[in-house]
Amino acid sequence: MEGDERNTESPPLEMELNDDDAVEIIELEGQDIDGELAQDMSDVELENNGSEDGLGEAVGGDVLRDDADVVFEKHSGAVFCVCIDPVSSQLVASGGEDDKAYVWKASDGEVLLECTGHKDSVTCVAFCHDSSLVATGDMSGLIKVWSVEKRQEVWSFEVSDLEWLEWHQGAPVLLAGTTDGDMWMWKMPGGDCKTFQGHGCACGTGEIFPDGKRACAGYEDGSVKVWDLKAGTPIRTLTGCHTDTVTCLACHHDNVIIATGSTDGRTKLVNSVSGKVIATFDSNSTEGANKNSVEAVGFSKMQNLIAIGALDGNLGLWDVSTHILRHQCKHEAGIVRLWWDAVAPFIYVCTLDGTVHLWDSRNGERVAQWFGHTDGILDFKVSRDGCFLATASEDKSVRIFTLQSLDR
């Protein structure tokens, strides 16, 4: 394919890991890197508030309470993904089973752009760092980039079946992972690309490190790779992390630790510099029981905690340094996504019964719940200004819930 630079350099360093591997967590001094991110990437050579009274019944019955301030119902099928523009927090993008994505106003649901031309369900939507572009991707692998200002398509590309899509946090650079195991990177607006070759199994999840120079990718065979984005080469390949598919991962703000969750029911803390396992957290209730898939992981920026959300509805809050379980928060339905609040010790969780929950990580108590959906929530985001959250649901709607009166 034209512009596809396949990596033919030396093979990645492979390390076999086991639960006995343990090292000290490396503390790195903070670096002022924000001003360098865009320049570094430009040099890359590429081819109503809720309550905790439990009055809402979401799935399998009538909704007793709808806390949403805005309900967006333009989609004719399940809504799989949602995002909020990071600059103004005024625009929302959503994608769904109807092979469409929409860009619309969070304040009233007014549609600004209808993103058409997709061949399959739109499962990925994302605004770039300055909110000037929005990317939409469907299951078949067709990716489109749209100008928010001009309200038109400016670029498109086809890969194999799409798994995930993410913009760089400081430059107009787009990353994607596919079922054939490759990770792609494009620089906008020209679309010059680089391919990070996989090893024959799906690249199901990925995230760019906070330093903006590396990315971490998780694969179907349980392995994890750390990639140098500028060089286009793998810095480290970690095999044996998991015995099953890596479903989610998160990069710590120290740029060293990564957390990986898997369908094997375990979460690993790994030192990305040394390649050593720091800790293993097991979400399986008893030995020999059915595996309890880990669906979401995330690090708090305010406390030295990691949150782990599992399909059985358990949310574990673990101390990153001591590896001690601080709190366990139970939900009646499986956890889909979690999100740490940026300015308060709170964590948001959405579940398959259509409810959003807010927990206080200091004491493990639930602060609020938001109801309104009549089916499971498949994705959600919290606005950068902390004023609202947006939820995408199988009930064909996106709902906006206000957060302003929370004690944040």
Summary of the structure (lengths in Angstrom):
residues: 408
radius of gyration: 20.3
end to end distance: 50.0
largest distance: 60.3
contacts: 1492
relative contact order: 0.15
helix: 2%
strand: 46%
